[in-house]
Amino acid sequence: MSPPTSQQTTATENLAAGFTASTALAGDLQRVLVDLIALHLQGKQAHWNVVGRNFRDLHLQLDEIVDAAREFADTIAERMRALNAVPDGRADTIAASTSLARFPSGEQATSTVVDLITERLRRAAATAREVHDEVDREDPSTADLLHAIIDSLEKYAWMVSAENQTA
């Protein structure tokens, strides 16, 4: 019988000690985490400063998105900890590494907020999609979490974007 390969040893060690994320998996999840935290923060900024037609409906919808983004971020951060990776949600880390564009300051018209939030929802979903296949190769269970997050973010993007569409 041949000696175990490093891959076999890792699999055996993981069975005994629990699965540990590789540096690549931890990095992929960190990318998703920072975008979700940025989405949460930018959604709240929009919620506080949106003005104009259909204000109330959009104001309430933004809170739904903020709550979902915060929950998704918590899910990813806790999954990272379960995989012995260390999430970094510090403000300077988020600002330096998110793929979401900076949200403008001041009051924003409802139609502008619809476009800004739709763009950010799509960007956060795109990040999750970008890392999905690599995550799935290493940890299908974590990829399942990404599936749910992508599904929800894309649904929110469709629903918010509908505010600016005409028949």
N, C-alpha and C positions, 0 to 999 in steps of 0.2 A: 504494500500500500504506500502511495506517495505521501510526502508530508503535506499538511494543509497549506493552501495558498493564503495570502494575506486577506483575500476576499472571504474565504471560508472561515478564517480566524475571526474576522470582524463579525460575520454572521453569528458565529458561535458566541462571541463575547456579547453581542447585542441580545441574544436569547437570555443570557444569564444576567446581564446588567441593565437591560432596557435599551431601546433604540437610541442612538446618539446621532444627531444631524451632522452631516459633513459641513465643512466650511462653505461649500457652494450652496447647500440647502439652506443653511442659516442666512447666507447673504441674499438668496432669493426671497426668503420670507421677510427679511428686513426691508427689502425694496417694497414689498406689498404693504408692510406695516406703516412705513413712513407716508406712503400715499394715502392710506386710510386715515391716518391721524390728520394729515393736511386737509383731506376732504372734510373731516369733522370740523376742524377749525374754520375753514373757509365757508362751509355751510352755515356755521353760526354767525360769521361776519355778514353773510348775505341776509340771513334771517333778521338780524338787528337793523339792517340798513336798506332793505328793499322798500320801495315806495311806488305808488301808482295803481293803475287798474289791476283788478284781481289780487290786490295786496294780501287780503286775508287768506285766501286759498293757498297762495304761494308761500306765505309766511308759515302756515301750518305744515305744508308739504316739506318745507326746508327742515323743520324740526324732526319730521319722520326720517329724512335722509341723514341728519346729524346723529340721531339715535342709532340708526342702522350702521353708519360708519364707525361710531364709537364701539358698538357691539362687535363688529367685524374685526376691528383693530384689537380688541381684547381677546377675541378668539385666536387670532394669529399670534399675539404675544404669549398667550398661555400655551399654545401649541409649541412655540419655540422653547418655552421653559420645560415642557414635557419631554422635548427632544434634547434637553441639556444644552440649548443655545440661549444666548443672552440678548433679549430685545433691547433696543435703544430708542426710547420715545422722548428723549430730551429735545427741548425747543430748538436748540442750535443744530442738532442732528436733522430734525425735520426740515428746517429752513435750508440747510445745505444739501440735502439729498433727495427731496421729493421731486418727482417728475411733473407735478402739477404747477402750472403757471401761477405767479403771484396774483392774489386777488386784489382788485383796485380798492382804494380807500374811499370813504365817503358814501353818501346815499347813491343807490343804483336803481334805475327804473326796472319795473318787473320784467319787461321784455329783455333787458340786458342781463338781468340775473338769470333768467331762463337759459339764455345762451351760455353764460359763464358756468353755471352749475352743470348744464348738460355736458359741456366740454370736459369738466373736471371728473364727472362720473364716468365718462367714456375713457378718459386717460387712466383713472384708477383701475378700471376693468381691463384696459389694455396691458397695464403692468402685470396684473394677475395672469392674463393670457400669455404674456411673454415668458413668464417663468414656469408656467404650468407643466409643460412637457418634461422639463428637467426635474421639477419637483416630483412628478409622477414616476419617473424612472427610479428615483431613490425611495420615495415614500408615498405609495398610492393613497394611504389614509389622509395624508395632508393634502394631496391633490383633490380629494373629495371635498375638503373644506373650501378650497379655491373654487371648485365648481359652484357651490352654493353662493359664494360671494360674487362671482362673475355674473351669475344668473340675476341676482338681486340688483347689482349696480346697473346692468344693462336694462333691466326693467324700469328702474328709476329714471335712467337717461331717456328712455322712450316716453315715459309718462310726463316728465318735465318738459321735454322738447315739444310735446303736443300743444303746450300752451301757446307757442308762437306759430303754429301751423294753421293754415286756412284750407278749407275744403275746396 
